[in-house]
Amino acid sequence: MSDIYEEIRYKKYSKLTKAQRNEMDNGDLELCTCERCDDIGCSWSETYWKGEDSWVTNVILDEYEAVCDDCYFELSKKWKANLRILYYKTIDFFKGLAGLPTPDA
């Protein structure tokens, strides 16, 4: 990777210089910003994206499109996310009892 990649990785986007922001926004660095904490990380190995993984990830991300690993872990512990996951799992359970198709089937 380039020097600019190592220079701005793990920093806060709001703390970057104008030149660094321009390079990140317009360059091909494979970096993105966590919408929750503003940290910069690798877009394919250190970021959870809405719609990319399972429906559980989408529930946990809630209003965010992309978050870092640390924020994902924090969000996954919130009662709201766990309650919504329980809700959908309960619906799937009763659909299974009724012989209706479920997302996991």
N, C-alpha and C positions, 0 to 999 in steps of 0.2 A: 504494500500500500504506500501511498504517497506520504510525504512529511506532513502535509496539511491534515491528513486523516488522523495521524497520531497526535497532532497538535490540538485538535478540537474535540476528539473523542472523550467522552465522560465529563465534558464541561457543560455548563448551563448555556442554552442557546442565547438567552438574554444578555449574557456576559461576553459574547463574541464581538470582535471588531467588525466594522462594516465590510472589510475585505474578506474576513473569515465567513461571515454570513452569506456573502455573495458566492463564495466558493462552495459552501455547503448547499445553498439553494440551487445553484446552476451547474455545479460539477457532478461528476459521476463517482461519488465517494461511498455510496451504499450506507449512508448514515441518515438517521432520522431523529426527531425530537419527541420525547415523551410528552404527551398532551397534559399529563397530570403534574409532573415535577420539573419539566423543562430540561431534563438531562438529555444529552446526546449519546446515542449508542448505535451499534450496528443494526441495520434495518432487517436483516434476515436471521440473526442469531440471538439478539438481545432485546427483541421487541415482540409483543403480542399484538396481532392485528384483528380487528373485528371482521368476521366473515371468513377468516382464514382457517381456523381450527374447528372445533366442535361447537355445538350450540351452547354448551356450558361456558366456553370462553366468551361468546357473545353476551351472555347474561352477566358474567362477571365484569366485562368492560363497560356495560351500561351505556353511558353517554359518550364515552371515549372511543376514538377510532384506533389509536395506537398508544400503548403504554410500555414502559420498560419492565424488566423482570421483577424488580423490587416493588414497583407500584402494582403489578398484577398480583403478586403475592399478598400485598396489603388489601387490595380490593376483594380478593377471594375469601378473606376472613370476615368481611362485612356481613352482618345479619341479613341485609336486604338481598344480597346476591344469593346467599344460602337459602333464604326463604323462597325466592323465585325458582331456584333449581329444584327444591323440594316440591313446589307446586307442579312444575312440568313433569317431574318423575312420577308424582301421584296420578296425574292425568294419563301418562303412558301406562302405568300399572292397571288402571281401570279400563283403558282401551284394550289392553291385553286380555283381561278377564272377559270382556265382551266380544273378543275375537276380532277387534278392529286393528288395522295396521298401525304400528308405532314407528317412530323414526329409527329406532335401533333394529327393527326387523328387516 
